[in-house]
């Protein structure tokens, strides 16, 4: 499934005061809602990740993902591996890669590390949406994120749905496309792929989503890594 055509950063004229306000809310431990190319998301600082669980009523045993400004930022959070490097070519895009995190980076997030890396593994994603990327840029490049919905309900796939859930301290509005219409996201979450543990050759799809298994397999096959469902 290919991602819908979305405006680029050059098409967007965001209000700098709005993104500055978003960063200040995040610095105070608050939550910001924002659009992506898949579904709407909620963001917090990694150290304040517990607030995302509280707002959503999310089960404590479900880790959050880390959204990053670009592939280089994401790769710097993880233990290097050929498989991760190969998959980084899918970013920005609807792919979350679960991979071992750099221990020193995890320690910097204090108690929040348990929410994004309970077993030392991180879920890394680089969104392909100008508003999401502008938020990440204003916030320093890395945020703990999750879909915008109360636990057990469908994720918001439009600004109206995001507003109706009312889970954030600030909602960043979507940007219109070239025709002046609201973008149409995939309305499915990102694909989640867990890389092989040391000594293994199988990557597991933990959740089917916006990126097809065939593309993942094509990128990992040269490394001798198979892609299988959980």
C-alpha positions as CSV (number, residue, x, y, z in Angstrom):
1,X,0.0,0.0,0.0
2,X,1.5,3.3,-1.0
3,X,1.2,6.4,1.1
4,X,-1.1,9.2,0.0
5,X,0.4,12.3,-1.6
6,X,1.0,14.9,1.1
7,X,2.3,18.4,1.2
8,X,6.0,18.8,1.7
9,X,7.6,21.0,4.2
10,X,8.1,23.7,1.5
11,X,4.3,23.7,1.0
12,X,3.6,24.4,4.7
13,X,3.7,27.8,6.3
14,X,3.3,26.7,10.0
15,X,2.8,29.3,12.6
16,X,6.1,29.3,14.5
17,X,4.3,30.4,17.7
18,X,2.1,27.3,17.5
19,X,5.1,24.9,17.3
20,X,6.9,26.9,20.0
21,X,3.8,26.5,22.2
22,X,3.8,22.8,21.5
23,X,7.4,22.5,22.6
24,X,6.7,24.4,25.8
25,X,3.7,22.1,26.6
26,X,5.9,19.1,26.0
27,X,8.6,20.5,28.3
28,X,6.0,20.8,31.1
29,X,5.1,17.2,30.7
30,X,2.0,17.8,28.6
31,X,0.6,16.0,25.5
32,X,0.3,17.3,21.9
33,X,-2.0,15.9,19.2
34,X,-0.7,15.9,15.6
35,X,-1.5,14.4,12.2
36,X,0.5,11.8,10.4
37,X,0.3,9.9,7.1
38,X,-1.3,7.0,8.9
39,X,-3.5,8.0,11.8
40,X,-3.5,10.9,14.2
41,X,-1.0,10.7,17.1
42,X,-0.3,11.8,20.6
43,X,3.2,12.9,21.6
44,X,5.0,13.5,24.9
45,X,8.6,13.8,26.0
46,X,10.1,10.3,26.6
47,X,10.6,11.2,30.2
48,X,6.9,12.0,30.5
49,X,5.6,9.0,28.7
50,X,3.5,8.0,31.6
51,X,1.1,10.8,30.8
52,X,0.3,9.2,27.4
53,X,-0.8,6.0,29.3
54,X,-2.9,8.1,31.7
55,X,-4.7,10.1,29.0
56,X,-5.5,7.0,26.9
57,X,-6.2,4.5,29.7
58,X,-3.6,2.4,28.0
59,X,-2.4,-0.9,29.5
60,X,1.0,-0.6,31.2
61,X,2.3,-3.6,29.3
62,X,2.0,-2.0,25.9
63,X,5.2,-0.1,25.0
64,X,5.1,3.2,23.2
65,X,7.0,4.1,20.1
66,X,9.6,6.7,19.5
67,X,9.0,9.1,16.6
68,X,12.1,10.7,15.1
69,X,12.8,13.6,12.9
70,X,14.8,11.6,10.4
71,X,16.6,8.2,9.9
72,X,19.9,9.5,11.3
73,X,18.2,10.5,14.5
74,X,16.5,7.1,14.8
75,X,19.6,5.1,14.0
76,X,21.5,7.0,16.8
77,X,19.1,5.7,19.4
78,X,19.6,2.0,18.4
79,X,22.4,-0.6,18.6
80,X,23.7,-0.6,15.0
81,X,22.7,-3.5,12.8
82,X,22.7,-4.2,9.1
83,X,19.0,-5.1,9.2
84,X,18.1,-1.8,10.8
85,X,20.3,0.1,8.3
86,X,18.6,-1.6,5.4
87,X,15.1,-0.8,6.8
88,X,16.0,2.8,7.4
89,X,15.5,3.3,3.7
90,X,11.8,3.0,4.3
91,X,11.8,6.2,6.4
92,X,10.1,8.5,6.4
93,X,7.1,6.2,6.1
94,X,4.6,4.0,7.8
95,X,7.1,1.6,9.4
96,X,8.0,1.1,13.1
97,X,11.1,-1.0,13.7
98,X,11.6,-2.7,17.0
99,X,15.3,-3.0,17.8
100,X,17.7,-3.0,20.7
101,X,18.2,0.6,22.1
102,X,21.5,2.2,23.1
103,X,21.6,1.8,26.9
104,X,23.0,5.3,27.6
105,X,20.1,6.9,25.7
106,X,17.6,4.8,27.7
107,X,19.1,5.9,31.0
108,X,18.7,9.5,30.0
109,X,14.9,9.1,30.0
110,X,14.7,7.9,33.6
111,X,11.4,6.3,34.4
112,X,10.2,7.0,30.9
113,X,12.5,4.3,29.5
114,X,10.2,1.6,30.9
115,X,7.4,2.9,28.6
116,X,9.4,3.0,25.4
117,X,11.9,0.2,26.0
118,X,10.6,-2.1,28.8
119,X,13.0,-4.9,27.6
120,X,15.7,-2.7,26.2
121,X,14.1,-2.8,22.7
122,X,12.8,0.4,21.1
123,X,10.1,0.9,18.5
124,X,11.4,3.5,16.1
125,X,9.5,5.5,13.4
126,X,10.0,8.5,11.2
127,X,6.7,9.9,10.1
128,X,6.1,11.1,6.5
129,X,3.9,14.2,7.3
130,X,5.0,17.8,7.4
131,X,3.2,18.7,10.6
132,X,4.6,15.7,12.4
133,X,8.1,16.5,11.2
134,X,7.7,20.2,12.2
135,X,6.7,19.2,15.7
136,X,9.7,16.9,16.0
137,X,12.0,19.6,14.8
138,X,10.6,22.1,17.3
139,X,10.9,19.4,20.1
140,X,14.5,18.4,19.4
141,X,14.0,15.4,17.2
142,X,12.6,12.6,19.4
143,X,9.2,12.1,21.1
144,X,7.3,9.2,22.7
145,X,4.2,8.7,20.6
146,X,1.1,6.6,20.2
147,X,-2.1,6.7,18.2
148,X,-4.7,9.2,19.2
149,X,-7.6,7.3,20.8
150,X,-8.8,6.1,24.1
151,X,-7.6,2.5,24.7
152,X,-9.9,0.1,22.9
153,X,-11.4,2.6,20.5
154,X,-10.4,3.3,16.9
155,X,-7.6,5.7,16.2
156,X,-8.5,9.1,14.9
157,X,-8.1,9.3,11.2
158,X,-9.3,12.9,10.7
159,X,-9.0,16.2,12.6
160,X,-12.6,16.1,13.6
161,X,-12.2,12.7,15.2
162,X,-9.0,13.9,16.9
163,X,-10.8,17.0,18.3
164,X,-13.7,14.9,19.5
165,X,-11.5,12.6,21.6
166,X,-10.0,15.7,23.4
167,X,-7.0,13.8,24.8
168,X,-4.3,16.5,24.2
169,X,-3.3,19.9,25.7
170,X,-2.8,21.2,22.2
171,X,-3.9,19.9,18.8
172,X,-1.8,20.9,15.8
173,X,-4.1,21.3,12.8
174,X,-3.6,19.4,9.5
175,X,-2.4,21.2,6.4
176,X,-4.4,21.2,3.1
177,X,-3.3,19.6,0.0
178,X,-2.7,21.4,-3.3
179,X,-6.4,21.5,-4.0
180,X,-7.1,23.0,-0.6
181,X,-8.6,19.8,0.8
182,X,-7.8,18.0,4.0
183,X,-5.2,15.2,3.4
184,X,-6.6,11.7,3.4
185,X,-4.3,9.5,5.6
186,X,-3.9,5.8,5.1
187,X,-6.3,5.3,8.1
188,X,-4.3,2.3,9.2
189,X,-1.3,2.4,11.6
190,X,2.3,1.8,10.8
191,X,3.6,-1.7,10.2
192,X,5.5,-2.9,13.2
193,X,8.5,-5.2,12.6
194,X,10.7,-6.7,15.3
195,X,14.2,-7.4,14.2
196,X,15.9,-10.7,14.9
197,X,17.5,-11.3,18.2
198,X,21.2,-12.0,18.1
199,X,21.8,-15.4,16.4
200,X,18.4,-15.4,14.7
201,X,17.5,-14.8,11.1
202,X,13.7,-14.1,11.3
203,X,12.1,-10.7,11.6
204,X,8.6,-10.8,13.0
205,X,5.7,-8.6,11.9
206,X,4.0,-7.7,15.1
207,X,1.3,-5.6,13.4
208,X,0.3,-5.3,9.8
209,X,-0.1,-1.8,8.7
210,X,0.7,0.8,6.0
211,X,3.9,-0.8,4.6
212,X,3.6,-4.2,2.9
213,X,5.5,-7.3,4.0
214,X,6.9,-7.7,0.5
215,X,8.9,-4.5,0.7
216,X,10.3,-5.5,4.0
217,X,11.3,-8.9,2.8
218,X,13.0,-7.4,-0.3
219,X,15.1,-5.2,1.9
220,X,16.1,-7.9,4.3
221,X,16.6,-10.9,2.0
222,X,20.1,-9.8,0.9
223,X,21.1,-10.1,4.6
224,X,19.7,-13.6,4.8
225,X,16.8,-12.4,7.1
226,X,13.3,-13.8,6.6
227,X,10.1,-11.8,7.4
228,X,7.4,-13.8,9.0
229,X,4.2,-13.1,10.9
230,X,4.2,-13.3,14.7
